[in-house]
Amino acid sequence: MTYIDVYDKIKINITGALGAGHHLGTPSCVIPLNGKHYYLERTGAYENRLHGLGYATTPGLWKYDPDEKGLQDFIRSPRVEIGKNYTSALGVNHDGSLIVARMDGIHYFDPNTKEYTKVCDIPGVSDLPKYTLPTICPNNGVMIKCHDDKTRFFLGTCNLVGDVEQNSLWVLENNNGTFSLEKVKGTDNLISANGITGYSEGGKTHITYSDTNAGKAVLYSAEYMPTSKSLSNIATLVDFKNGGNRALGGCPSAASPLTYNGQRCVAVAVDGTNKIRIYPATGENLDVFKMIAEIALPVKARPTMPTFYKEGNTTVAYIPTTARDEDDRDGGYIYKANMPEGFEPVNHVGTYPKLEEVKAAQRFANQKSGGSGGRGTVA
């Protein structure tokens, strides 16, 4: 097994710019876009939790320019109904727009105009009665290229209150210009759907996802069937708690795909530790001896969704971190590691319609129905 050194901490304290202190920040993923890096930020999530609220009130996006080594364009999500502006997942579409999951729905985000264009609700979350606090929220999300040559945005949900088996995986579908977020059959009754990655190979779409609660911490593998929107051949890839003497502990959190010497892998952020663990993406009941590599942060900080991509000829890992309490002094920073030779990134780009086409379709639908304007473009 390979142990990978983390050699650099980007000198960015994301929440420090807001005066909140980095121990309250939750930068949850890094998305490379046109040479820039967008960090999804859940500013204030834990500050509000101290007051009995389990969601962020001022989430938004940071854009980091690696050439200038500095932050640009803090893009704060607009204040919508209380509890519904929590931003959780990003994906890149082929036209350069971002697909963004917020509690008030799924949006296109235009990096040039900084506008959000809503395309659909999240069932059970954004369609709640006004001022009703949700009990679930969007969690990890990722673009996955399926074997029908369509790249779809997959999303998990988790609980804001307690361990309740009411969550699932969801997939964003576009049907002739109409968007819908549809439940993936076979993933009912999850506690915290997370760790989603995937790829297509041999006429099949393979995915991984995790489910965690107080007594369970399992990373699953399965095959996704686009026509029926269902899973088959679900297997336990890694059991982090009940793997006997070979279990390493922690809970699988957000994950990203990559390859090692051509082998498909999944890099899993392990909550409760300071580590990213890399496993084969297929198999069953893998243990510590099947681990391909491990990235250990040099400080006490909890990793969130890692991102891998090329800088020159080197595959680089960007690892956002968070903090659950004031003991995690180095949480809230982004860490960087050069991957050993043989590791290659796998970054899928969505095949959804261009943003300008979506806006045109919304205008046409509103004119046809006698309404005015688009469907919820939010500045």
C-alpha positions, 0 to 999 in steps of 0.5 A: 500500500502507498502512503501519500504525503500532503505537502502543502496547505493552501493559505486560505482560511475561507470563513476568515474573510467573513470573520467567522473563524475557520473552525466554523467553516465547511468547504465541502468540495472542489470543482475545477472549471476553466483553470479555476477552482470553485469551493463549495462553502457552508459558512456558519453551519456549526455556528448555527448548530450551536443554536439548535439549527443544523443547516447553514444560513450563508452558504455560497461559492468561493472561486480560487485562481491557482495562478494568482494564489488568491480568492475571487468572487465570493458568491453567496446564495440568496436568502430564500426561506429560512433553512432552505438556502443550504448549498451542498453539491456541485457538478460541471455541465459541458457548457461551463455552467455548474449544476448546484443542489440547494435545499430550495431545488436544483439550479444552474449557476452561471459563473459569468453572471453569478445567477442561479436558474432553478430547474426543479425541486428536491422532493420532500425538501424544497416543496415543503410548506412555507417556513417549515423546517426540513428534516432532510437535506441534499448531501454529496453529489457528483456527475457520473457518465452512464453507459448510455453516453449520458452524464447525469448528476447524482445526489444523496440526502441526509438527515438534519435531525436524528438517524431516520431511514428516509433518505435515498440516492437521486438522479437529475433527469432531463426529459425534452426540456423538463427537469426532474429529480427522481429517486434511484430504486433500491436505495430507499431507507438510507440514513445518510446517502453519501460517497457517490462516485461512478463510471461506465465500462463494458456496457454497465454503469458502476457506482459506489455510495455509502450509508452511515449512522451510529451503528453502521459505516458501509461503502457499497458498490452496485450497477445502475440501470438508466432505463429503470433508474434502479440499482442491481448487484448491490454489495458491501465494498468496505465495512468500516466498523464491522470488518473485524480486526481488519477494519480501520474505523471512521465513517465513509463520507464524500468520495471521488473516482480515479484510476491507478495503473488503469484500475478503477478506484474510489477515494473516500474521505473518512469522517472521524479521521484525518485520512483519505483512503483509496480502494478498488471500485469493485469487489466485496468486503474489502479490508485494509489489505485491499487498500491501494493508498492512504492520504493522511493529513499532517494535522487534525482536520476532517477531510471532505470531498477530494478532487483529483486533476492534472497539473502539468504531468502530475495528478494532484489531490485537492482536499477540503477539510472541515471542523466539528469542534474547536479541537480541529484547529486546522479544519476549514483549509484546503490541502494539496498532495501530489499523487504518485505516478500511476494515478489518473483523475476521472472528472465527468462533465454533464451532458445536460442542455446548455444554460441558454437553452434552458432559459429559452425553454423556460421563457417559452413555457411561461409565455405559453402558460400566460406567465412572465419571466423564467422559472425562478432565476435567482440573482 
